[in-house]
Amino acid sequence: MVRWVGDELHYEAGATAIGVTTDEVLARRTGVCQDYSHLLVALCRASGIPARYVSGYFCRR
């Protein structure tokens, strides 16, 4: 799935903004790193693989 997402999308800085759906990303075939991540998470979940996207997570020990 990771390879497919990488092959299908073209990275373009500023191509999308917050709130873009995976359907829109697939239609445009372009996006930024969070679009790649969100699409991969959606594919994993649709395939029964637990996945989630966490942004800005910092763990202190």
C-alpha positions as a LaTeX table, in Angstrom:
\begin{tabular}{lrrr}
\hline
Residue & $x$ (\AA) & $y$ (\AA) & $z$ (\AA) \\
\hline
Met1 & 0.00 & 0.00 & 0.00 \\
Val2 & 2.84 & 2.38 & 0.80 \\
Arg3 & 4.37 & 1.83 & $-2.63$ \\
Trp4 & 1.01 & 2.28 & $-4.35$ \\
Val5 & 0.37 & 5.60 & $-2.58$ \\
Gly6 & 3.86 & 6.79 & $-3.49$ \\
Asp7 & 3.38 & 5.77 & $-7.11$ \\
Glu8 & $-0.10$ & 7.27 & $-7.43$ \\
Leu9 & 0.45 & 10.69 & $-5.86$ \\
His10 & 2.71 & 13.54 & $-6.90$ \\
Tyr11 & 4.16 & 15.61 & $-4.04$ \\
Glu12 & 3.57 & 19.32 & $-4.49$ \\
Ala13 & 4.19 & 21.76 & $-1.66$ \\
Gly14 & 1.08 & 23.81 & $-0.94$ \\
Ala15 & $-1.11$ & 21.66 & $-3.17$ \\
Thr16 & $-3.71$ & 21.09 & $-0.46$ \\
Ala17 & $-4.85$ & 22.55 & 2.85 \\
Ile18 & $-6.32$ & 21.18 & 6.06 \\
Gly19 & $-9.69$ & 19.56 & 5.50 \\
Val20 & $-9.04$ & 18.01 & 2.10 \\
Thr21 & $-10.65$ & 14.59 & 1.84 \\
Thr22 & $-8.98$ & 11.43 & 0.59 \\
Asp23 & $-11.42$ & 11.47 & $-2.34$ \\
Glu24 & $-10.15$ & 14.91 & $-3.34$ \\
Val25 & $-6.52$ & 13.81 & $-3.03$ \\
Leu26 & $-7.20$ & 10.78 & $-5.23$ \\
Ala27 & $-8.97$ & 12.93 & $-7.81$ \\
Arg28 & $-6.12$ & 15.45 & $-7.94$ \\
Arg29 & $-3.37$ & 12.83 & $-7.69$ \\
Thr30 & $-1.27$ & 15.45 & $-5.89$ \\
Gly31 & $-0.76$ & 16.44 & $-2.29$ \\
Val32 & 1.55 & 16.99 & 0.65 \\
Cys33 & 2.90 & 14.62 & 3.29 \\
Gln34 & $-0.24$ & 14.63 & 5.44 \\
Asp35 & $-2.30$ & 13.69 & 2.36 \\
Tyr36 & $-0.05$ & 10.69 & 1.78 \\
Ser37 & $-0.46$ & 9.70 & 5.42 \\
His38 & $-4.23$ & 10.14 & 5.48 \\
Leu39 & $-4.66$ & 8.12 & 2.29 \\
Leu40 & $-2.49$ & 5.31 & 3.63 \\
Val41 & $-4.41$ & 5.27 & 6.92 \\
Ala42 & $-7.71$ & 5.07 & 5.01 \\
Leu43 & $-6.41$ & 2.17 & 2.91 \\
Cys44 & $-5.15$ & 0.33 & 5.97 \\
Arg45 & $-8.46$ & 0.73 & 7.79 \\
Ala46 & $-10.42$ & $-0.38$ & 4.72 \\
Ser47 & $-8.23$ & $-3.50$ & 4.65 \\
Gly48 & $-8.82$ & $-4.26$ & 8.33 \\
Ile49 & $-5.38$ & $-3.03$ & 9.47 \\
Pro50 & $-5.62$ & $-0.76$ & 12.52 \\
Ala51 & $-4.02$ & 2.60 & 11.79 \\
Arg52 & $-4.19$ & 6.24 & 12.88 \\
Tyr53 & $-2.57$ & 9.56 & 12.11 \\
Val54 & $-1.05$ & 11.57 & 14.94 \\
Ser55 & 0.32 & 15.03 & 14.28 \\
Gly56 & 2.61 & 16.90 & 16.62 \\
Tyr57 & 2.75 & 14.11 & 19.18 \\
Phe58 & 5.47 & 14.48 & 21.78 \\
Cys59 & 6.04 & 11.92 & 24.54 \\
Arg60 & 7.98 & 12.93 & 27.64 \\
Arg61 & 9.38 & 10.26 & 29.90 \\
\hline
\end{tabular}
